[in-house]
């Protein structure tokens, strides 16, 4: 319908008419809803070009919506550098137009999430500190849950910054609001209580933590007794996390599976099957395999054969096969998953898919094929926004191990040296956790005929051990 309307408007209206921009936006929104982001982007760009020619002051709110919509596409595609200025511009337009907070705050939340994804917690904090008073001024005592949600978001930033004491008052305030909004806000209440429990644990306030944990348990118990199968499923899945034995976990998951089977095919069924299969691994592998395959079939039916959910199901089954030495079946599954990830574009899921296939090849001593996958994973990752050297650990470690087992000691030493530098940055140059890495590098230097370099690594190891002993640590290698 939007395409037909667009064709008509392009035929009878001037090329830069605002109504054409509105139709372009509607088509873009529809494509986003169909998860066809690459197709939606150009329509948003065309609409944006029309509004830019019209000027911000003529139709400020539609202009802001287009900027926000395009920003969300770029954010979901991992193009954070392109998303950030669009969000900032949309927010500034809306603020200048005195738009309602219900419009502005979601974009500010997205921008805060973008900063969070980049590791910029201080910028995320600033966004939430800005949105909370805006909402309080506009809403007064109406819709307190909107303010409470922002307070919880700010508390989450404080927890990430290890400012646990600052997070507690915000979380307590949010809890008091969401308690009054049950059962509508039950899931949000659970999230806030879990965050509060984590902060109290870090502060060693065990006596305060106990009633919070008890409240979480009570919520799950209430949900498990609901008449709604979806609510019962959620409650049983929550109770499963508190199981103390595998038998209890399996029993709760089997009950949850019965509830999921009463629902239309979808994510609850696949999620339950995968978790039940994981709980059965090692005790009933035949049944576990059957559940993994059933989850995969459900994802193919519900989400489509080239969906991210199918790729995830293939990787779960591949990991199961690898654990029980079925590497041939695992390889075929990982190749299928990799093909799906590659179709969806370059992101961290594609990096991880290549890394997992490389690890499988390395385990089979197929060193050249493993090397190719590792290097392609590096190539994808280095083009992703927001990536730092600290996120290279798995790939660097994998290549170091690969070259060492392959007998390419010079290449192994290069990657282990890089890994040591990353670990020094993360843990400090005198951390006892560096001892194993230093020993490995010393051994490699001897194999390469570089005894002087080996001695330097040995001396570093000795200095760390001596320092730990001097501090009274009787187990310096741990």
C-alpha positions as CSV (number, residue, x, y, z in Angstrom):
1,X,0.0,0.0,0.0
2,X,2.8,2.4,0.8
3,X,4.6,1.6,-2.4
4,X,1.4,2.3,-4.4
5,X,0.9,5.6,-2.5
6,X,4.5,6.6,-3.2
7,X,4.2,5.9,-6.9
8,X,1.0,8.1,-7.1
9,X,2.5,10.9,-5.1
10,X,5.7,10.9,-7.1
11,X,3.6,11.1,-10.2
12,X,1.3,14.1,-9.2
13,X,3.3,16.0,-6.6
14,X,6.6,18.0,-6.8
15,X,9.6,15.8,-6.0
16,X,10.3,17.4,-2.6
17,X,6.7,17.6,-1.3
18,X,6.3,16.9,2.5
19,X,3.5,14.3,1.7
20,X,6.0,12.3,-0.3
21,X,8.4,12.4,2.7
22,X,5.6,11.1,5.0
23,X,5.0,8.2,2.6
24,X,8.7,7.4,2.4
25,X,8.8,7.3,6.2
26,X,5.8,5.0,6.4
27,X,7.4,2.6,3.9
28,X,10.6,2.7,5.8
29,X,8.8,1.9,9.1
30,X,7.0,-1.0,7.5
31,X,10.3,-2.4,6.2
32,X,11.9,-2.1,9.6
33,X,9.0,-4.0,11.0
34,X,9.8,-6.8,8.5
35,X,13.5,-6.7,9.7
36,X,14.5,-5.5,6.2
37,X,16.8,-2.8,7.5
38,X,19.0,-2.5,4.5
39,X,16.0,-1.7,2.3
40,X,14.5,0.7,4.8
41,X,17.6,3.0,5.1
42,X,17.4,4.5,1.7
43,X,13.7,5.5,2.1
44,X,14.6,7.2,5.4
45,X,17.4,9.0,3.7
46,X,15.2,10.2,0.9
47,X,12.6,11.5,3.4
48,X,15.4,13.2,5.4
49,X,16.7,14.9,2.3
50,X,13.2,16.4,1.6
51,X,12.8,17.6,5.2
52,X,16.3,19.1,5.1
53,X,15.4,21.1,2.0
54,X,12.1,22.2,3.8
55,X,14.0,23.3,6.9
56,X,13.8,22.2,10.5
57,X,11.3,24.9,11.4
58,X,8.6,24.0,8.9
59,X,7.8,20.5,10.1
60,X,10.0,19.8,13.1
61,X,8.4,16.7,14.5
62,X,8.3,14.6,11.3
63,X,11.9,15.6,10.7
64,X,12.8,14.4,14.1
65,X,11.0,11.1,13.6
66,X,12.9,10.4,10.4
67,X,16.2,11.2,12.1
68,X,15.3,8.9,15.0
69,X,14.2,6.1,12.7
70,X,17.3,6.2,10.6
71,X,19.4,6.4,13.8
72,X,17.8,3.2,15.1
73,X,18.6,1.4,11.8
74,X,22.3,2.3,12.0
75,X,22.3,1.4,15.7
76,X,20.9,-2.0,15.1
77,X,23.4,-2.5,12.2
78,X,26.3,-1.6,14.5
79,X,27.0,1.7,12.7
80,X,27.3,3.7,15.9
81,X,29.3,6.5,14.4
82,X,26.5,7.2,11.9
83,X,23.7,6.7,14.4
84,X,25.0,9.1,17.1
85,X,24.7,12.5,15.2
86,X,21.2,11.5,14.0
87,X,20.0,10.9,17.5
88,X,21.6,14.1,18.7
89,X,20.0,16.1,15.9
90,X,16.6,14.5,16.5
91,X,16.7,15.3,20.2
92,X,17.8,18.9,19.6
93,X,14.9,19.4,17.1
94,X,12.3,18.0,19.5
95,X,13.6,20.0,22.4
96,X,13.6,23.2,20.4
97,X,10.0,22.4,19.3
98,X,9.0,21.7,23.0
99,X,7.9,18.2,22.0
100,X,6.5,16.0,24.7
101,X,8.9,13.9,26.8
102,X,7.1,10.7,25.6
103,X,8.7,11.4,22.2
104,X,12.1,12.7,23.3
105,X,12.9,10.3,26.0
106,X,13.0,7.1,23.9
107,X,15.5,8.7,21.6
108,X,17.6,9.8,24.6
109,X,17.4,6.3,25.9
110,X,18.7,5.0,22.6
111,X,21.5,7.5,22.6
112,X,22.4,6.4,26.2
113,X,22.4,2.8,25.0
114,X,24.7,3.8,22.2
115,X,27.1,5.4,24.6
116,X,26.9,2.3,26.8
117,X,27.7,0.0,23.8
118,X,30.9,2.1,23.3
119,X,31.8,1.8,26.9
120,X,31.0,5.5,27.5
121,X,29.2,5.0,30.8
122,X,29.8,8.6,31.8
123,X,27.9,9.9,28.8
124,X,25.1,7.4,29.4
125,X,24.9,8.7,33.0
126,X,24.7,12.2,31.7
127,X,21.7,11.3,29.4
128,X,19.8,9.7,32.3
129,X,20.5,12.6,34.6
130,X,19.0,14.8,31.9
131,X,15.9,12.7,31.2
132,X,14.8,12.2,34.8
133,X,14.2,15.9,35.7
134,X,12.5,16.4,32.3
135,X,10.0,13.7,33.0
136,X,9.5,14.8,36.6
137,X,8.7,18.4,35.4
138,X,6.3,17.3,32.7
139,X,4.5,14.4,34.4
140,X,4.4,15.5,38.0
141,X,2.7,12.6,39.8
142,X,1.3,11.1,36.6
143,X,2.9,7.9,35.2
144,X,5.5,7.5,37.9
145,X,6.7,4.3,36.3
146,X,8.3,6.3,33.4
147,X,10.5,8.1,35.9
148,X,11.2,4.9,37.8
149,X,12.4,3.2,34.7
150,X,14.9,6.0,34.1
151,X,16.0,5.8,37.7
152,X,16.6,2.1,37.2
153,X,18.6,2.8,34.0
154,X,20.8,5.3,35.8
155,X,21.3,2.8,38.7
156,X,22.4,0.2,36.1
157,X,25.1,2.7,34.9
158,X,26.2,3.2,38.5
159,X,26.5,-0.5,39.0
160,X,28.6,-0.8,35.9
161,X,30.8,2.1,37.3
162,X,31.0,0.2,40.6
163,X,29.2,3.1,42.3
164,X,27.0,0.6,44.2
165,X,26.1,3.0,47.1
166,X,24.7,5.6,44.6
167,X,22.6,2.9,42.9
168,X,20.7,1.7,46.0
169,X,18.4,4.8,46.6
170,X,17.5,4.9,42.9
171,X,16.6,1.2,42.9
172,X,14.6,1.4,46.1
173,X,12.6,4.3,44.7
174,X,12.0,2.3,41.5
175,X,11.0,-0.8,43.4
176,X,8.4,1.1,45.4
177,X,6.8,2.3,42.1
178,X,6.8,-1.1,40.3
179,X,5.4,-2.9,43.3
180,X,2.2,-0.8,43.0
181,X,2.1,-1.6,39.3
182,X,2.0,-5.4,39.6
183,X,1.2,-7.5,37.7
184,X,1.6,-5.2,34.7
185,X,5.2,-4.3,35.6
186,X,6.2,-7.7,37.1
187,X,9.0,-8.3,34.7
188,X,10.4,-4.8,35.2
189,X,10.1,-5.3,39.0
190,X,12.1,-8.5,38.7
191,X,14.8,-6.8,36.8
192,X,15.1,-3.9,39.3
193,X,15.1,-6.3,42.3
194,X,17.9,-8.4,40.6
195,X,19.9,-5.3,40.1
196,X,19.4,-4.2,43.7
197,X,20.4,-7.7,44.9
198,X,23.6,-7.5,42.9
199,X,24.5,-4.1,44.3
200,X,23.8,-5.1,47.9
201,X,25.9,-8.2,47.4
202,X,28.8,-6.1,46.2
203,X,28.4,-3.9,49.3
204,X,28.3,-7.0,51.5
205,X,25.0,-6.0,52.9
206,X,23.7,-9.5,53.3
207,X,21.0,-8.8,55.7
208,X,19.5,-6.2,53.3
209,X,19.9,-8.6,50.4
210,X,17.9,-11.5,51.9
211,X,14.5,-9.8,51.7
212,X,15.2,-8.7,48.1
213,X,16.0,-12.3,47.2
214,X,12.9,-13.5,49.0
215,X,10.8,-11.1,47.0
216,X,12.2,-12.4,43.8
217,X,11.4,-16.0,44.8
218,X,7.9,-15.0,45.7
219,X,7.3,-13.4,42.3
220,X,8.4,-16.5,40.5
221,X,6.2,-18.7,42.7
222,X,3.1,-16.5,42.0
223,X,3.8,-16.6,38.3
224,X,4.1,-20.4,38.3
225,X,0.5,-20.6,39.8
226,X,-1.1,-18.2,37.2
227,X,-3.9,-19.4,35.0
228,X,-2.2,-17.9,31.9
229,X,0.2,-20.5,30.3
230,X,2.7,-17.7,29.3
231,X,2.8,-16.4,32.8
232,X,3.2,-19.9,34.2
233,X,6.0,-20.6,31.7
234,X,7.8,-17.4,32.8
235,X,7.4,-18.3,36.5
236,X,8.8,-21.8,36.0
237,X,11.7,-20.6,34.0
238,X,12.5,-18.1,36.8
239,X,12.2,-20.8,39.5
240,X,14.6,-23.0,37.4
241,X,17.4,-20.5,38.1
242,X,17.0,-21.2,41.8
243,X,17.2,-25.0,41.5
244,X,20.0,-26.4,43.6
245,X,20.4,-29.8,41.8
246,X,20.3,-30.9,38.2
247,X,17.3,-33.0,38.9
248,X,15.3,-30.0,40.2
249,X,16.3,-28.0,37.2
250,X,15.2,-30.7,34.7
251,X,11.9,-31.2,36.6
252,X,11.1,-27.4,36.4
253,X,12.1,-27.2,32.7
254,X,9.9,-30.2,31.9
255,X,7.0,-28.4,33.5
256,X,7.9,-25.2,31.6
257,X,8.0,-27.2,28.4
258,X,4.4,-28.4,28.9
259,X,3.4,-24.7,29.3
260,X,5.4,-23.6,26.2
261,X,3.7,-26.3,24.2
262,X,0.3,-24.7,25.1
263,X,1.5,-21.5,23.4
264,X,1.8,-20.7,19.7
265,X,5.1,-21.8,18.3
266,X,7.7,-19.2,19.1
267,X,10.7,-18.2,21.2
268,X,9.4,-19.7,24.5
269,X,9.3,-23.2,23.0
270,X,12.8,-23.0,21.5
271,X,14.3,-21.4,24.6
272,X,12.8,-24.1,26.9
273,X,13.9,-27.0,24.6
274,X,17.5,-25.7,24.4
275,X,17.8,-25.2,28.1
276,X,16.3,-28.6,28.8
277,X,18.7,-30.2,26.3
278,X,21.6,-28.5,28.0
279,X,20.4,-29.8,31.4
280,X,20.2,-33.3,30.0
281,X,23.7,-33.3,28.4
282,X,25.8,-36.1,29.8
283,X,22.9,-38.0,31.4
284,X,20.5,-38.6,28.5
285,X,22.3,-37.5,25.3
286,X,19.8,-39.1,23.0
287,X,17.0,-37.0,24.5
288,X,19.2,-33.9,24.6
289,X,19.9,-34.2,20.9
290,X,16.2,-34.7,20.1
291,X,15.4,-31.5,22.0
292,X,18.2,-29.5,20.3
293,X,16.9,-30.6,16.9
294,X,13.3,-29.8,17.8
295,X,14.3,-26.3,18.9
296,X,16.1,-25.9,15.6
297,X,13.0,-27.1,13.6
298,X,10.8,-24.7,15.6
299,X,13.1,-21.7,14.8
300,X,13.1,-22.6,11.1
301,X,9.3,-22.7,11.0
302,X,8.7,-19.6,13.1
303,X,11.6,-17.3,12.1
304,X,12.6,-18.6,8.6
305,X,15.5,-20.7,7.4
306,X,17.9,-17.7,7.2
307,X,17.1,-16.2,10.5
308,X,19.5,-15.4,13.4
309,X,17.5,-17.8,15.5
310,X,18.2,-20.7,13.1
311,X,21.9,-19.8,13.1
312,X,21.8,-19.8,16.9
313,X,20.0,-23.2,16.9
314,X,22.6,-24.7,14.5
315,X,25.4,-23.5,16.8
316,X,23.9,-24.9,19.9
317,X,23.5,-28.3,18.2
318,X,27.1,-28.1,16.9
319,X,28.5,-27.3,20.4
320,X,26.6,-30.4,21.7
321,X,28.2,-32.6,19.0
322,X,31.6,-31.2,19.7
323,X,31.3,-32.0,23.4
324,X,30.7,-35.7,22.5
325,X,33.3,-36.0,19.7
326,X,30.9,-35.8,16.7
327,X,33.0,-33.3,14.9
328,X,31.9,-34.2,11.4
329,X,28.2,-33.3,12.2
330,X,29.4,-30.2,14.1
331,X,31.3,-28.9,11.1
332,X,28.3,-29.1,8.7
333,X,26.2,-27.3,11.3
334,X,28.8,-24.6,11.8
335,X,29.2,-24.0,8.1
336,X,25.4,-23.6,7.7
337,X,25.3,-21.2,10.6
338,X,28.2,-19.2,9.2
339,X,26.5,-18.9,5.8
340,X,23.4,-17.4,7.6
341,X,25.5,-15.0,9.6
342,X,27.4,-13.9,6.5
343,X,24.1,-13.1,4.7
344,X,23.0,-10.9,7.6
345,X,26.1,-8.7,7.4
346,X,29.2,-8.0,9.4
347,X,28.7,-8.1,13.2
348,X,30.0,-9.7,16.3
349,X,27.9,-12.8,15.7
350,X,29.7,-13.3,12.4
351,X,33.0,-12.9,14.2
352,X,32.0,-15.5,16.8
353,X,30.7,-17.9,14.2
354,X,34.1,-17.8,12.4
355,X,36.0,-18.2,15.6
356,X,34.0,-21.2,16.6
357,X,34.5,-22.9,13.2
358,X,38.3,-22.1,13.5
359,X,38.4,-23.7,16.9
360,X,36.8,-26.8,15.5
361,X,39.3,-27.0,12.7
362,X,42.2,-26.4,15.1
363,X,41.0,-29.3,17.3
364,X,41.0,-31.5,14.1
365,X,44.6,-30.4,13.3
366,X,43.3,-28.7,10.1
367,X,45.6,-25.8,10.8
368,X,45.4,-24.0,7.5
369,X,41.6,-23.9,7.5
370,X,41.6,-22.8,11.1
371,X,44.1,-20.0,10.3
372,X,41.9,-18.8,7.5
373,X,38.8,-18.6,9.7
374,X,40.6,-16.8,12.5
375,X,42.1,-14.2,10.1
376,X,38.7,-13.6,8.5
377,X,37.2,-13.1,11.9
378,X,39.8,-10.5,12.7
379,X,39.1,-8.8,9.4
380,X,35.4,-8.5,10.2
381,X,35.9,-7.4,13.8
382,X,38.4,-4.7,13.0
383,X,35.8,-3.0,10.8
384,X,33.1,-3.0,13.5
385,X,32.6,0.3,15.4
386,X,33.4,0.5,19.1
387,X,35.9,-2.4,19.1
388,X,39.1,-2.1,21.1
389,X,42.1,-4.3,21.6
390,X,40.6,-5.6,24.9
391,X,38.0,-7.4,22.8
392,X,40.6,-9.3,20.8
393,X,41.5,-11.8,23.6
394,X,39.6,-14.8,22.2
395,X,41.0,-14.4,18.7
396,X,44.5,-13.6,19.8
397,X,44.5,-16.6,22.2
398,X,43.1,-18.9,19.5
399,X,45.8,-17.9,16.9
400,X,48.5,-18.2,19.5
401,X,47.4,-21.7,20.4
402,X,47.0,-22.6,16.7
403,X,50.5,-21.6,15.7
404,X,52.1,-23.2,18.7
405,X,50.4,-26.6,18.0
406,X,51.2,-26.1,14.3
407,X,54.9,-25.7,15.1
408,X,55.0,-22.1,13.8
409,X,56.6,-20.8,17.0
410,X,57.6,-17.4,15.6
411,X,53.9,-16.6,14.8
412,X,52.8,-18.1,18.1
413,X,55.2,-15.8,20.0
414,X,53.9,-12.8,18.1
415,X,50.3,-13.4,19.2
416,X,51.2,-14.5,22.7
417,X,53.2,-11.3,23.1
418,X,50.2,-9.3,22.0
419,X,48.0,-11.3,24.4
420,X,50.4,-10.6,27.2
421,X,50.2,-6.8,26.5
422,X,46.4,-6.9,26.6
423,X,46.4,-8.9,29.9
424,X,49.0,-6.5,31.4
425,X,46.7,-3.6,30.6
426,X,43.7,-5.3,32.1
427,X,45.4,-6.8,35.2
428,X,48.6,-4.9,35.8
429,X,52.1,-5.8,34.9
430,X,52.7,-7.7,38.2
431,X,49.6,-9.7,38.4
432,X,50.1,-13.4,39.3
433,X,47.6,-14.3,36.6
434,X,50.4,-13.5,34.1
435,X,52.6,-16.3,35.3
436,X,51.3,-19.0,32.9
437,X,51.6,-16.6,29.9
438,X,55.2,-15.7,30.8
439,X,56.1,-19.3,31.2
440,X,54.7,-20.1,27.7
441,X,56.6,-17.2,26.1
442,X,59.8,-18.3,27.9
443,X,59.4,-21.9,26.4
444,X,58.7,-20.5,23.0
445,X,61.9,-18.3,23.1
446,X,63.9,-21.4,23.9
447,X,62.4,-23.3,21.0
448,X,63.3,-20.3,18.7
449,X,66.9,-20.3,20.0
450,X,66.5,-17.0,21.9
451,X,67.8,-17.8,25.4
452,X,68.3,-14.2,26.4
453,X,64.6,-13.4,25.8
454,X,63.6,-16.6,27.6
455,X,65.6,-15.5,30.6
456,X,63.8,-12.1,30.7
457,X,60.5,-13.8,30.9
458,X,61.8,-16.2,33.6
459,X,63.0,-13.2,35.6
460,X,59.6,-11.5,35.3
461,X,58.0,-14.7,36.6
462,X,60.4,-14.9,39.5
463,X,59.9,-11.2,40.4
464,X,56.1,-11.7,40.5
465,X,56.4,-14.9,42.6
466,X,58.8,-13.2,45.0
467,X,56.4,-10.2,45.3
468,X,53.5,-12.5,46.1
469,X,55.5,-14.4,48.8
470,X,56.6,-11.1,50.3
471,X,52.9,-10.1,50.6
472,X,52.2,-13.3,52.4
473,X,50.4,-15.1,49.5
474,X,51.1,-18.8,49.9
475,X,49.6,-19.6,46.4
476,X,51.1,-17.1,44.0
477,X,50.3,-19.1,40.9
478,X,46.5,-18.9,41.4
